[in-house]
Amino acid sequence: MITKLTSQQEESIVSYQQKWRAINLSTERINRNRVLAVLEDVYNFYPESFTMPEITFFESPYAAFSAELRLATANFNGLSDDEIINQVASLQTICGEGQPRTRLWWDLNTELYPSGLNPQISLEIWKVLDENLTDKVGSRIHTQLWNVLWDWLCERLSNELKDCPDAFGRFYDNFIYPNSEWASYAGLFDYCINELDCQHNQEQWQVYKDLCTECGWWFIPMPVHYIICDRPTKLLLDNYGELHADGETAIQFADGFGLYARHGKVDSICFP
């Protein structure tokens, strides 16, 4: 069991921080061909249906939420309350009831976390690495975006369903919040595997690493449908890693969706 880092191992932490911060906060457009190849590997590793799920690309998470809202509310005319409730329940799939991404994270975490019959790293060392190598900035931005879109979705949906409040109540009560933790551990896993030579499932690590690198935070998996949202085209932060810009959006996507924010506090939303 590793209970102390060498000076060289301590110094290498910074390079892993920088490597994964650049990946997680990238504003380059995703390469759809590479994404498709990665998602085939994800499906082969964790098949949740008899056929490869359909893959849909969106230019922003707002576009994905909007598409799901349109699907769920497109044909209310003539439907009974029960039929409307069942149709709206389909909106829950936007959070990803099928969770291959989380299972990839969970299985790797189980292998590497200092517990179980064959611990490889002491808990004290793990805590140090966790503090320095998990991506709290990317996770925080993802959570902020999701919360903004969740509030927008609730407002739109409650207005659409004002004559059928039970449908909205069912959606609200059963909505599963996203796990924004899954993509933040790539740097920690990378360090443990490549610097500390921790035992792991190599195929699983490769799939997880490729998924974080090519798809980023906004991979929303479902048993029959994979949703991919492109990276932002602009991302401005203050010295503390908080969304921040004066007189312009702090984060913006190709379709025009973005947030105005100062020192991490969202001031307003820019819709396409």
DRENROGU-619472 format. One record per residue (C-alpha): x, z, y; residue in one letter. Coordinates in steps of 0.02 Angstrom, whole numbers, padded with zeros to 5 digits, always signed. Layout:
XZYA...
//
This chain:
+00000+00000+00000M+00061-00043+00175I+00071+00114+00281T+00191+00056+00416K+00223-00109+00503L+00398-00175+00530T+00453-00212+00707S+00440-00398+00669Q+00262-00376+00604Q+00215-00280+00760E+00286-00415+00872E+00193-00553+00779S+00023-00477+00821I+00027-00558+00993V+00048-00733+00922S-00106-00711+00812Y-00204-00644+00960Q-00158-00797+01063Q-00189-00920+00922K-00367-00862+00884W-00413-00828+01065R-00373-01010+01103A-00478-01068+00955I-00627-00954+00990N-00632-00992+01177L-00596-01178+01163S-00696-01299+01272T-00651-01453+01170E-00796-01548+01092R-00812-01517+00906I-00756-01655+00788N-00915-01696+00693R-00826-01780+00548N-00718-01627+00519R-00871-01515+00535V-00964-01614+00403L-00817-01596+00283A-00809-01408+00313V-00996-01386+00286L-00984-01476+00120E-00855-01347+00069D-00968-01207+00131V-01113-01274+00027Y-01004-01296-00127N-00943-01118-00109F-01114-01041-00077Y-01251-01164-00131P-01422-01098-00078E-01525-01250-00126S-01519-01393-00250F-01461-01516-00119T-01342-01509+00028M-01438-01443+00180P-01478-01564+00320E-01356-01546+00465I-01415-01557+00646T-01299-01559+00795F-01349-01495+00967F-01254-01498+01130E-01293-01316+01167S-01376-01164+01088P-01516-01187+01215Y-01551-01359+01144A-01562-01285+00969A-01682-01148+01023F-01787-01276+01118S-01799-01390+00967A-01857-01249+00855E-01985-01195+00985L-02055-01371+00996R-02068-01383+00806L-02160-01218+00792A-02285-01251+00934T-02312-01438+00920A-02480-01443+00831N-02583-01289+00872F-02742-01386+00912N-02873-01359+00779G-02772-01229+00682L-02845-01062+00633S-02758-00901+00687D-02686-00879+00511D-02618-01057+00513E-02539-01029+00683I-02460-00867+00621I-02385-00957+00471N-02319-01097+00580Q-02239-00980+00705V-02158-00882+00564A-02048-01035+00533S-01960-00996+00697L-01876-00851+00609Q-01763-00975+00521T-01667-01007+00682I-01574-00843+00652C-01515-00907+00484G-01600-00821+00337E-01472-00902+00224G-01306-00823+00268Q-01157-00912+00187P-01055-00879+00344R-01087-00691+00334T-01055-00687+00147R-00888-00774+00173L-00844-00641+00300W-00911-00499+00194W-00819-00549+00035D-00654-00569+00126L-00680-00405+00217N-00717-00319+00052T-00554-00385-00022E-00446-00336+00126L-00527-00177+00192Y-00431-00021+00138P-00558+00041+00012S-00598+00015-00171G-00488+00026-00324L-00341-00074-00258N-00316-00042-00072P-00179-00149+00006Q-00173-00078+00183I-00191+00101+00242S-00342+00142+00347L-00230+00190+00493E-00145+00019+00492I-00313-00069+00474W-00380+00021+00628K-00230-00035+00731V-00249-00215+00673L-00437-00211+00697D-00416-00152+00876E-00289-00287+00918N-00343-00437+00815L-00534-00443+00811T-00602-00557+00947D-00710-00444+01053K-00715-00568+01198V-00790-00710+01097G-00911-00593+01011S-00970-00522+01177R-00999-00695+01252I-01094-00751+01097H-01205-00596+01107T-01238-00625+01292Q-01291-00804+01262L-01402-00756+01116W-01487-00618+01215N-01523-00736+01360V-01597-00865+01242L-01695-00733+01147W-01777-00673+01308D-01815-00854+01357W-01888-00891+01186L-01997-00735+01189C-02066-00778+01360E-02105-00958+01312R-02179-00911+01145L-02287-00770+01211S-02359-00890+01339N-02393-01021+01204E-02475-00889+01095L-02574-00792+01225K-02734-00832+01130D-02658-00779+00964C-02556-00621+00999P-02542-00577+00814D-02434-00732+00788A-02313-00678+00922F-02311-00501+00854G-02266-00562+00681R-02124-00668+00749F-02057-00527+00858Y-02066-00395+00723D-01982-00501+00589N-01848-00587+00691F-01676-00555+00618I-01542-00538+00750Y-01384-00639+00726P-01223-00568+00660N-01098-00606+00797S-00964-00510+00703E-00930-00640+00568W-00820-00758+00671A-00721-00623+00762S-00617-00572+00612Y-00522-00734+00584A-00366-00672+00674G-00366-00507+00578L-00386-00594+00410F-00255-00724+00457D-00130-00587+00499Y-00163-00484+00342C-00148-00637+00230I+00001-00724+00309N+00102-00580+00383E+00064-00441+00259L+00044-00551+00104D-00121-00469+00057C-00202-00529-00102Q-00358-00631-00072H-00464-00775-00135N-00369-00925-00065Q-00514-01047-00076E-00630-00925+00009Q-00506-00893+00149W-00480-01080+00176Q-00668-01110+00191V-00691-00963+00309Y-00542-01014+00417K-00600-01195+00428D-00777-01139+00471L-00715-01030+00615C-00595-01165+00676T-00710-01316+00670E-00885-01245+00693C-00857-01091+00800G-00986-00958+00836W-01139-01069+00835W-01155-01115+00652F-01331-01064+00601I-01355-01084+00413P-01520-01095+00322M-01554-01141+00141P-01610-01318+00184V-01543-01341+00360H-01376-01312+00448Y-01378-01304+00638I-01217-01337+00734I-01204-01311+00923C-01059-01387+01017D-00935-01284+01115R-00956-01255+01301P-00875-01383+01416T-00829-01245+01540K-00786-01063+01514L-00721-00953+01656L-00671-00771+01631L-00601-00630+01737D-00444-00535+01693N-00543-00424+01574Y-00614-00566+01472G-00787-00557+01552E-00888-00708+01607L-00851-00731+01792H-00857-00866+01926A-00896-00875+02112D-01022-01007+02165G-01025-01099+01998E-01074-01073+01818T-00957-00962+01718A-01005-01049+01557I-01085-01220+01540Q-01126-01342+01401F-01131-01532+01398A-01320-01540+01422D-01312-01434+01580G-01363-01266+01508F-01256-01126+01576G-01247-00952+01649L-01196-00891+01821Y-01106-00725+01800A-00993-00606+01893R-00879-00488+01798H-00984-00501+01641G-01154-00477+01723K-01268-00629+01710V-01344-00672+01878D-01449-00824+01834S-01473-00962+01707I-01444-01148+01731C-01566-01250+01627F-01545-01437+01593P
//
